[in-house]
Amino acid sequence: MRWFVGWSSTAAGTGPRTAAHSGTDSPSLDHSSRTDHPDDLGAPMVHPVGAQLLWGDPGPLWAVGDWRPDEVRVVRDDAATRLAVLGRCGASDEELRVGLLAARGGALRHLTAWPGSYTAVVQVGRRVTIAGDLAGARPVFHTAWAGGTAYATAALPLADLIEAQLDVGHLAALLALPDSPEALGDSTPYKGVRRVPPGHALILRDGSRDISGYEPMASLAIAAPQLAPDQAVEGVREALVEAVRARLAAPRHAPEHGFGDLDPGPVPGMGPAQRRAARGAPAAGIGADLSGGSASATLALLAAGLPGMPGTPPGLGAGAGERLLAVTFNDLAAEAGRPREAELARAHAIATNPRLRHVVVAAGPEALPYADLSSGPLTDEPGPALVTAERHRHRLAAGSADHLVGNGARQVLDAHPARLADLLMDRRRRHLLRPVSALARADGSTAQSLFVPFTVYRAARRLARTSYREGLEELAGRLLRPGFAGSHQADEAATGGAVGAVDASLAALTWCRPGPAARWLTGEALAEVSVRLQAAAVRPTGLMQRPGERRAAAALARHAADHRVFEQAAEIRSQRLHAPFLDNQVVRACRALPEALRVQPGARASVLRAVLAGSGIRELPPGWGATSHAAHAAAARAGLRASVEPLMELFAAPLLADAGLIDARVVRAALRAAAEGEALPLDGLAELVSTEIWLRRLLARRGTCWTGSAAPRQRAVAGGVVPRPSL
């Protein structure tokens, strides 16, 4: 896991000292250059384990983990004005200097306008500014410490710093309302550690903190001017091309091989690539997923079509530098049926591109969801990717040192059903005709299909006429109703419990709704979440967004947080995963798409088809843009069926039950029923299992992220006991 950390004290010379002289600035990541000097004043010292100091007091900043040299860039205007960019940034050194001068004058948005995925830290005198990203894939956390404020891009190190306990209320809100930032707020699983919302910057001065948004907000009363559809799609194409080019223009990296990673030599039936994949090491250069879906295929084709060398560096194998490594995952254990076959057929058709080198990774029961839950790294936060980490590692081990994935395309391009209410608020009723008609045909022709357009229209009009406060208070009241947990009403409201496209769309036409795991929470946990919602309902929110915009932004933030957990859980040594659809510029370009275009059936596939056509790629296989929900659901059910006994043992005495969040007996019965084929929300079960194994890994953890004479004596969640929520 890679992260950076720093802090701002209340006054110069106060607070814990850094483990280097205050005037030392070292942007290099050569650990041999680090020295631990005793402080001349005798003040206590503290610094992260395995860190490299980027700059010293006032406001020290460290980079921690296996950062590549080209992933950490520091530019300076003078001794008191400096900028650090950590991550993959496509800006030149001159553009970074211009951005530093703009940020010195207060123009924070300039720091987020470059291609790539990165975090920018600016220090101007005693003012420190940390700009988060728009999606939330690169979050920023902060906490009060030593009379000032400490910040980091990981929550666990800050929890270690203040010896934080678990925030059980946050876990309850995460399970009950995962897509609702109103319930989660700025909290994290650790008490006292806060998260900066997406699209905001953390501004520190002498320890005091301020959180400021850098994106312009549209008025609720007057719709923002919209671009023409062709112009908006062209903007998406340019943003995606620049995002991919930023990865291709970066230095190429080959995996680092230690003593235990040496190639064992010729193995019967295995070539060098197969032996490398068996060792779990990625190939050198750049590659991409090629799942057969529109998002990953778009990135693979764009990367292969751009000028230059899309593949491995010269001198590393036959055909090096000529072709992009495209990886397709073939699940042989899940009974996916025709959806999986059609997806593989599309991937093979796309791979006929001469600039692609296609690799198909076949997987058996060892790569099903819920496989090998006993091992795996501790992630910063819980997330559903923990139950599929082994599956992802099996696929990514055959990938490249820099690997493109299509995560986030659905969230940035697809229209959330609540956007139908936005169209009504803008008096554009005629644009509802096509999406409503498509919903009427989605579940087949029945006698009820004639009433679907009227039902959806009424639900959209009801949402358009419901205020934000009324929507939150209504759900807060529903959570307190007797029998909500485990009831059929909870199933219908939950994401995973909706049956058919019409029911799912009707359930989404609301300001806030329960998640698929809400049905298994205890009444005490739901009451805690209800209190959070009621507090959020009366809290001033400033300029309010439309319901569709707000729900879409919340869904994107939730997916970005899950993607971050996925990166940490499935991490392979020497590999970097790149999700261009979550880049700032791509998110901005997708938000500029007109709502009338977004709500049309098949909008995502149409936009990506136009993106490829504008890049000269017009021949696409039949079925382009088809969804893969059926294949994923089949794999989840097969994995649940194969791992039901280990899951029974996991929930024999779960920590979630000790915390008062679930009834273990009820969850065990649900796992058994889902394994036998009962129609239950599989996403909700995955969230429960992932949270349970995350808690076990957290409490089994040893050591701390800090060292020095002033380092905390205990790790986060000191004492190793999960407290029950105080209600």
Phi, psi and omega in degrees: 000134180250137179202168172229159185212148176199179177205166177229125182266169184290330181207159182298135175083001180253166179083174180302142181273156175283166181273034176202164178299146186296338180268005184277128173236121182224093179284351181288150177258021177281109185293341179291343182273358183277136176231145180253094182272136173293145182286133184295332184271357180080009180285155180293153181243150175207138176203158182289150178290131177069029185260162174237124181288123176272318170206159187259202182297151354281146180074064183293157181219131179238150168250129186237134177110190186270060176291140172281153181302323182279357178269354179235113181233133181234127175236151184225144172260320172206187185295335183252004181230114184208156183226131174242131177240119183242123183127197180264107182237131182271008181280148174281169179298323179293321177295326176294320179294319177297318177297324177296317179294322178293319179292329177297329177272001176103001180274085185287332185297335179298332182287346184247011187260002181271152177294151177111185180233116189200173173232134182251135176236125181240133173239120178236103185066237179261008178261128179242130180236128178240116183263119173280176181265173184284324184278323185106009178287338176237076185285164176236133180241156179210159178204153175283132183200135173054041180073012179214214182225129173256144181226156180196167174262017172217142183277327184298317177300322177291325176296320175298320184298321182256006181054056187282152172264169178291143172260094183293328178297324177294318178298321178297316179294325180294325179280323184279320185224069185294331183265013186241102178295344180297320181282324181282325183060221179255018183280168176226175176295356182243128180295133178092348178258125185246157181249139174279128182298153176301145181079014181233163178235144176265122183245121182242139175213114181053040177091333178285149186233149177217141179245122186231136175280143181248001179260138176293140182256137177279149179287148177284334184272330184237122180293141179290147177298139184249148178285159172294148183306314181297319180292322180292318179295322177297324176296322176296319180298313181297319180294318179293318179297317179294324179295316178291320180297325179298326177284320181291329183282347182285158177301141179278146183233141173255147181300145176275129182248120174269191183298324183276357183253012182292147178293124182289358180095189184302133176233129182305127177083003183231129174270180180302321181294320179293321178293321178296317179296324179294329177281348181082025180251136180284164176281158177288151175094209188239139176219185183204154169292147173220077186278349187098347175281166185289326185290305181295323179295322179298315180294318180297317181290322177295316180294322180287333184271345180288149179297154179111199182255103184284338188260222185285159178296154179301143178090001180246071175102166180292137179071020182298140177081358185259329186229149178271134179284116180249125187249127176243133181263126180244108182273111181268349185264328182280142178272074184277334178072214186298322179305317180291319179297317179295323179294317178295322179297320178295320179297318179295322180293320179292326184288356174290351174304126184295345180269004180249138171249110191270133176231125178256123181260110178273138184226144178250207182300336181293344181248016176284157172304148181074007179279138174054057178282347183286340181242162180136157182284160173277120178272166182295323182217165175285156179191154182300339181295345180295331182276346179244014185298317181295325177296315180292319180298324179298322179283315186289337178297335177271000182273201185250171179297329172239114191236126179272134176232153184268018181300138176097350183296318181297320184287329182269339184253320183290151178270123173295141180306331180293346177292343173298324176292326177298320178296321178293322179295331178268006178060043177243064186293329184293338179284352177279346189298310185293312179295323180291321177295322178295322177296323179297330180267350188294320184263017179090166182275114176226176179294333181278349183297330181295334183266354182299313181303319180291322180295315180293319180298317180296319180294319178294320179293323178297319179293320180297332182263359180263129179285162180301316181294318179297321180296318179291319180294327178296314179291322178300322176291322179296323180296335182269355181292140178299135177082010179297313181294124178083001181275164178293330178295323178293323179297316182292328181280336183286155182298308184285347183267353179291141182251115177085165183293324181294312179298320179296319180291320179295321179293331181278348181277069180201160180291329186201141180214155180289153178274176184292339180270357184297330184295340183258003179277154179285164178298325178295318179294318179294326177295321176299317180293323178298320178297320178297318179295317180297323177292322179290329182294327182263359181279133178298135182243003180072217181288119187274144175272164171291156184300319180296317179298316183292317180293321179295318178295322179293319178296321178294317180296320179294318180294321179296320177296319177294324178296323178296319176296321178300317178300319183284322184287324183258019185297134176243137184304134177073012179247143174240131175262134181239126178242084184301333180293344178263003176293152182303312184293326177290319178298317178297316181295322179290326177292338179280353177295135179299143180298325179297329177283322184291326185277357179289146178300135180070028184296319182298313180296323180294318180295315181292327175296318178293325177299315180291321179298320177293341177262007177093011181248109186240342182267107181239150185289159175299146181084010179304131178094000179294145181280163182238026181298319183298318180294318179293319179295321178296319179294319180297318180291321177295318178295322178295319180293323181284335185246022186295323181292312174302326179290325175298320178292323180298321182259020173293318176219072187286149175292330177299324176289322176298328179279356179081018183268330183222165169258114186301322182297319180293319181292320177299319178296323180292319178297318179295318181293319179295323178294332179274000174106004179292143183285093178235154179293103183294329178297322179294319177296321178297323179293320178295313181296316181296321179293322179295313182290330176295318178298318180295319178293324180294315183283340176273358184289147177236150177089179182220165181275359189233155176217170182116168183293336179256013181292151178298146184276341181234159176278177176297155184057054185301138179094339176071024180243132177275115181284151174282147181294138178268111182248000000 
